[in-house]
């Protein structure tokens, strides 16, 4: 039984490790906080993965539900989409839209972080590791219910922590609109059946996919490092994501796309977070040396996980629906 549940348990704890620690947002001294973070991050990622795979759907649906997760976290839980001084960072100054009470650059960036890194990357690499169970459910009905309950508990914990640290309450209209957006995204993610027709040719080498993912990740993160004006930055951001996802959709529909291509996408995402951790200022207080050591530890951990997944692909030629 433990072996059967191993991928689910792995995803449950990997998601918060990637989302907060590999990113460099929390220093290694906060590692025990994984216990509190796992129900929200891990529960959310696992719930999304199980619902999609149980319905026989694929990665387009996974991404839609991951967007919903991002909106839940930043719009309803942390409320960073509306709080003008969340974590003392003044995140809504650039590109602020008065009618919505939020800023386009921050909304796109932070919801994208959760979509591609908090949810998608951990699921991808755990599915690669699970080999022939990549597209099959990992949990039974009881496990699915427990995961859902843990996710709800995680929402409560996250909200309580954020309200204690950065008290703020969005307007009723903002909560209503955000809730409606979440509901529509969840409905679309569970109801739509999105497929890509097979394309001629052969999928590119997995190394090309890895390099493309690293480049897209560098542009994504680079916008926050380089001083790019708000609206040109939004255009670059949207084009970067659109081009990358289009390439992945085209390549994955070609013969030859398999487990190492999925791993290339996951590895590129993890490595992007790894290098970014060294330029990220952590939210939690820690000495500079401790922060650097922690970043190095989590980077090594990511590399070890990628290497393990790569070795698992040596005996698996998994291909099929995305």
C-alpha positions in Angstrom: 0.0 0.0 0.0 2.8 2.4 0.9 4.4 1.8 -2.4 1.1 2.4 -4.2 0.7 5.7 -2.4 4.3 6.8 -2.7 3.8 9.2 -5.7 0.9 10.9 -4.0 2.8 11.4 -0.7 5.8 12.6 -2.7 3.7 15.2 -4.5 2.1 16.3 -1.3 5.4 17.3 0.2 7.3 18.2 -3.0 4.8 21.0 -4.0 5.5 23.2 -0.9 9.2 22.5 -1.1 9.3 23.8 -4.7 6.8 26.6 -4.2 8.5 28.2 -1.2 12.0 26.8 -0.6 13.4 26.0 -4.0 12.1 29.5 -5.1 14.1 31.0 -2.3 11.1 32.7 -0.7 11.6 30.9 2.6 15.1 30.1 4.1 16.1 26.6 5.1 15.6 27.6 8.8 11.8 27.6 8.1 11.8 24.0 6.8 9.5 22.7 9.6 6.9 25.0 8.1 6.4 22.4 5.3 4.1 20.6 7.7 1.7 23.6 7.7 2.3 24.4 4.0 1.7 20.9 2.6 -2.1 20.7 3.1 -2.5 23.8 0.9 0.2 23.4 -1.7 0.5 19.7 -1.7 -3.2 19.1 -1.2 -4.0 21.5 -4.0 -1.6 19.9 -6.5 -2.6 16.4 -5.6 -6.3 17.2 -5.8 -5.9 18.8 -9.2 -3.9 15.9 -10.5 -6.3 13.2 -9.2 -9.4 15.0 -10.5 -7.9 15.4 -14.0 -6.6 11.8 -14.2 -9.8 10.3 -12.9 -11.8 12.1 -15.6 -9.4 10.9 -18.3 -8.3 14.4 -19.1 -4.9 15.8 -19.9 -2.5 18.6 -19.3 -4.5 21.5 -20.7 -7.1 20.8 -18.0 -4.3 20.5 -15.4 -3.1 24.0 -16.4 -6.6 25.5 -16.2 -7.1 24.1 -12.7 -3.6 25.2 -11.7 -4.6 28.8 -12.7 -7.7 28.4 -10.5 -5.4 27.4 -7.6 -3.3 30.5 -8.2 -6.3 32.7 -8.1 -7.6 31.0 -4.9 -4.2 31.5 -3.2 -3.5 35.1 -4.2 -7.1 36.4 -4.6 -8.9 34.8 -1.6 -6.2 33.5 0.8 -3.2 35.9 0.8 -5.3 38.6 -1.0 -2.0 39.9 -2.5 -3.9 40.7 -5.7 -5.7 43.5 -3.9 -3.6 44.3 -0.8 -1.5 47.4 -1.8 1.1 46.7 0.8 1.2 42.9 1.0 4.4 41.8 2.8 5.5 45.5 2.7 6.3 45.1 -0.9 4.0 47.6 -2.7 3.3 45.0 -5.4 0.4 46.9 -7.0 2.1 50.2 -7.8 3.2 49.3 -11.4 0.4 48.6 -13.9 -2.4 49.2 -11.4 -5.9 49.0 -12.8 -8.3 51.1 -10.6 -11.5 49.4 -12.0 -10.2 46.0 -10.8 -8.3 47.1 -7.7 -5.3 45.1 -8.8 -2.2 45.4 -11.0 -1.7 43.4 -14.2 2.0 42.7 -13.9 1.7 41.2 -10.4 -1.5 39.3 -11.1 0.0 37.6 -14.2 3.3 36.9 -12.5 2.1 35.5 -9.3 -0.7 33.4 -10.7 1.7 32.1 -13.3 4.2 31.2 -10.5 1.5 29.0 -8.9 0.4 27.5 -12.2 3.8 26.5 -13.6 5.8 25.9 -10.4 3.6 25.3 -7.4 1.3 22.9 -9.3 2.6 21.8 -12.7 6.3 21.2 -12.1 5.8 18.9 -9.0 3.1 17.0 -10.8 5.1 16.6 -13.9 8.2 15.2 -12.2 6.3 12.9 -9.9 4.3 11.5 -12.9 7.6 10.8 -14.7 8.9 9.0 -11.7 5.7 6.9 -11.5 6.4 5.6 -15.0 3.5 3.4 -16.2 1.2 5.0 -13.6 1.8 8.5 -15.1 -1.8 9.0 -16.3 -3.7 6.7 -13.8 -5.1 7.8 -10.5 -2.9 7.3 -7.4 -5.7 7.6 -4.8 -8.9 5.8 -4.2 -12.1 7.5 -3.3 -11.2 7.8 0.4 -7.8 9.2 -0.4 -9.4 11.7 -2.7 -11.8 12.9 0.0 -9.0 13.1 2.6 -7.0 15.2 0.1 -9.9 17.5 -0.4 -10.3 18.0 3.3 -6.6 18.6 3.8 -6.7 21.2 1.0 -9.6 23.0 2.8 -7.7 22.9 6.1 -4.7 24.3 4.2 -6.7 27.2 2.9 -7.8 28.0 6.5 -4.2 27.7 7.8 -2.8 29.9 5.0 -5.5 32.5 5.5 -4.9 32.6 9.2 -1.2 33.0 8.9 -1.5 35.7 6.3 -4.1 37.6 8.2 -1.9 37.5 11.3 1.1 38.8 9.5 -0.4 41.2 7.0 -4.0 42.0 8.0 -6.1 43.1 5.1 -9.6 42.4 3.8 -10.6 42.8 0.1 -14.0 44.4 -0.8 -17.1 42.3 -1.2 -17.1 43.0 -4.9 -13.5 41.8 -5.2 -14.2 38.6 -3.3 -17.3 38.0 -5.4 -15.6 38.5 -8.8 -12.6 36.4 -7.7 -14.9 33.6 -6.5 -16.8 33.7 -9.8 -13.5 33.5 -11.8 -12.4 30.5 -9.7 -15.7 28.8 -10.2 -15.6 29.3 -14.0 -12.0 28.0 -14.2 -12.8 24.9 -12.1 -15.8 24.2 -14.3 -13.8 24.6 -17.5 -10.9 22.5 -16.1 -13.2 19.6 -15.2 -15.7 19.8 -18.1 -13.7 20.7 -21.2 -12.0 17.9 -23.1 -9.1 19.5 -24.9 -7.1 17.4 -27.3 -4.4 18.1 -29.9 -4.6 16.4 -33.2 -1.5 14.4 -34.1 1.0 16.4 -36.1 3.5 15.2 -38.7 7.2 15.0 -38.1 9.0 14.0 -35.0 9.2 15.5 -31.6 12.5 17.4 -31.0 15.2 16.0 -28.8 14.4 16.3 -25.1 17.5 18.6 -24.7 15.8 21.1 -27.0 12.7 21.0 -24.8 14.9 21.5 -21.7 16.8 24.5 -23.2 13.5 26.0 -24.5 12.0 25.7 -21.0 15.1 27.3 -19.4 14.9 30.2 -21.8 11.2 30.8 -21.2 11.9 30.6 -17.5 14.7 33.1 -17.7 12.5 35.5 -19.5 9.7 34.9 -17.0 11.9 35.6 -14.0 14.1 38.1 -15.7 11.3 40.6 -16.0 11.2 40.9 -12.2 15.0 41.3 -12.0 15.5 43.8 -14.9 13.8 47.1 -14.6 11.2 46.7 -17.4 8.3 49.2 -17.6 5.0 47.8 -16.4 3.0 47.5 -19.7 5.9 46.5 -22.0 6.7 43.9 -19.4 3.1 42.6 -19.5 3.4 42.3 -23.3 6.7 40.4 -23.1 5.3 38.2 -20.3 2.2 37.2 -22.2 4.1 36.6 -25.5 6.7 34.5 -23.7 4.0 32.2 -22.1 2.0 32.0 -25.3 5.0 31.1 -27.5 6.2 28.5 -25.0 2.9 26.8 -24.5 2.3 26.8 -28.2 5.6 25.1 -28.8 4.9 22.5 -26.2 1.4 21.8 -27.6 2.8 21.3 -31.1 5.8 19.2 -30.0 3.8 17.0 -27.7 1.4 16.1 -30.5 4.2 14.7 -32.6 5.4 11.1 -32.6 8.3 10.4 -30.3 7.2 12.6 -27.5 7.8 10.6 -24.3 8.8 10.5 -20.7 12.1 12.3 -21.2 10.3 15.2 -22.8 8.0 15.5 -19.8 11.1 15.4 -17.6 12.7 18.1 -19.7 9.8 20.5 -19.0 9.8 19.7 -15.3 13.6 19.9 -15.0 13.7 23.2 -16.8 11.1 24.6 -14.4 12.9 23.3 -11.3 16.3 24.6 -12.5 14.8 28.0 -13.1 13.6 28.2 -9.5 17.0 27.0 -8.4 19.0 29.8 -10.0 16.4 32.3 -9.1 16.7 31.4 -5.4 20.2 33.0 -5.3 18.8 36.4 -6.3 15.6 36.2 -4.3 15.3 38.0 -1.0 13.6 35.6 1.4 10.5 36.6 3.3 11.7 34.9 6.5 14.7 36.4 8.3 18.0 34.5 8.0 21.6 35.4 7.8 23.0 35.8 4.3 25.3 32.8 4.7 22.5 30.6 6.0 20.2 31.7 3.1 22.9 30.8 0.5 23.6 27.5 2.1 19.9 26.7 2.1 19.6 27.7 -1.6 22.5 25.4 -2.4 20.9 22.5 -0.4 17.6 22.8 -2.2 19.3 23.2 -5.6 21.3 20.0 -5.0 18.0 18.3 -3.9 16.4 19.4 -7.2 19.3 18.1 -9.2 19.2 14.8 -7.3 15.4 14.5 -8.0 15.9 15.2 -11.7 18.7 12.6 -11.9 16.5 10.0 -10.2 13.7 10.8 -12.6 16.0 10.5 -15.5 17.2 7.1 -14.4 13.6 6.1 -14.1 13.0 7.0 -17.7 15.8 4.7 -18.8 13.3 1.8 -18.4 10.2 3.7 -19.6 9.3 5.0 -23.0 6.0 6.5 -21.8 4.2 8.5 -24.4 0.6 9.4 -25.1 -1.9 12.0 -24.2 -0.7 15.1 -22.4 
